[in-house]
Amino acid sequence: MESIKPAPIKPTISFDIYDKIDIRVGTIERVEDIPRSNKLVRFTVDFGDHKRKILAGIKQERENPKEVEGKQALFVVNLEPKKMMGEVSEGMLFDIGYPDNIMPVLAVPEKPVPNGTRLG
């Protein structure tokens, strides 16, 4: 396992701010290439009661981005939609490692849970 020097902890936030972040489990049903981008792919994610398109910059991180199809992961679902490369992302994938310059991995539940299950 790689070793890193942990970054300083970010400034303290209140529980009110934390409580506003909606993090849910979703299953990545489909991973599609965005040809004009050298970083982004489009996920179709099932959150139980609805599906969303979420863009993720994993194209250069994985030899085969489709290897995450069928996996559950954590997503922030209440960010305002963001347009990138002509596509709209309706959330954000939680992955671990990118800011620390290590090969990112998905943040996943330890065992399967219903899609839409909330963190917290």
LINDA-V531962 format. One record per residue. N is the residue number from 1. RES is the residue in three letters. NEAR is the number of other ideal C-beta (glycine too) atoms within 12 Angstrom. Layout:
BEGIN
{{N & RES & NEAR} {N & RES & NEAR}}
END
This chain:
BEGIN
{{1 & MET & 7} {2 & GLU & 11} {3 & SER & 7} {4 & ILE & 13} {5 & LYS & 9} {6 & PRO & 10} {7 & ALA & 12} {8 & PRO & 7} {9 & ILE & 7} {10 & LYS & 9} {11 & PRO & 7} {12 & THR & 8} {13 & ILE & 12} {14 & SER & 10} {15 & PHE & 10} {16 & ASP & 8} {17 & ILE & 11} {18 & TYR & 13} {19 & ASP & 14} {20 & LYS & 14} {21 & ILE & 23} {22 & ASP & 22} {23 & ILE & 27} {24 & ARG & 35} {25 & VAL & 34} {26 & GLY & 46} {27 & THR & 33} {28 & ILE & 37} {29 & GLU & 24} {30 & ARG & 23} {31 & VAL & 30} {32 & GLU & 22} {33 & ASP & 22} {34 & ILE & 25} {35 & PRO & 13} {36 & ARG & 14} {37 & SER & 22} {38 & ASN & 14} {39 & LYS & 21} {40 & LEU & 31} {41 & VAL & 37} {42 & ARG & 35} {43 & PHE & 41} {44 & THR & 26} {45 & VAL & 41} {46 & ASP & 27} {47 & PHE & 34} {48 & GLY & 19} {49 & ASP & 13} {50 & HIS & 16} {51 & LYS & 22} {52 & ARG & 34} {53 & LYS & 32} {54 & ILE & 42} {55 & LEU & 35} {56 & ALA & 42} {57 & GLY & 26} {58 & ILE & 36} {59 & LYS & 27} {60 & GLN & 16} {61 & GLU & 26} {62 & ARG & 22} {63 & GLU & 11} {64 & ASN & 13} {65 & PRO & 30} {66 & LYS & 20} {67 & GLU & 16} {68 & VAL & 33} {69 & GLU & 23} {70 & GLY & 20} {71 & LYS & 31} {72 & GLN & 31} {73 & ALA & 41} {74 & LEU & 36} {75 & PHE & 42} {76 & VAL & 30} {77 & VAL & 33} {78 & ASN & 19} {79 & LEU & 21} {80 & GLU & 12} {81 & PRO & 17} {82 & LYS & 19} {83 & LYS & 13} {84 & MET & 22} {85 & MET & 20} {86 & GLY & 13} {87 & GLU & 23} {88 & VAL & 19} {89 & SER & 31} {90 & GLU & 29} {91 & GLY & 34} {92 & MET & 31} {93 & LEU & 42} {94 & PHE & 29} {95 & ASP & 29} {96 & ILE & 19} {97 & GLY & 19} {98 & TYR & 22} {99 & PRO & 13} {100 & ASP & 16} {101 & ASN & 12} {102 & ILE & 18} {103 & MET & 18} {104 & PRO & 25} {105 & VAL & 23} {106 & LEU & 32} {107 & ALA & 25} {108 & VAL & 24} {109 & PRO & 23} {110 & GLU & 9} {111 & LYS & 9} {112 & PRO & 14} {113 & VAL & 20} {114 & PRO & 17} {115 & ASN & 27} {116 & GLY & 24} {117 & THR & 24} {118 & ARG & 22} {119 & LEU & 23} {120 & GLY & 13}}
END
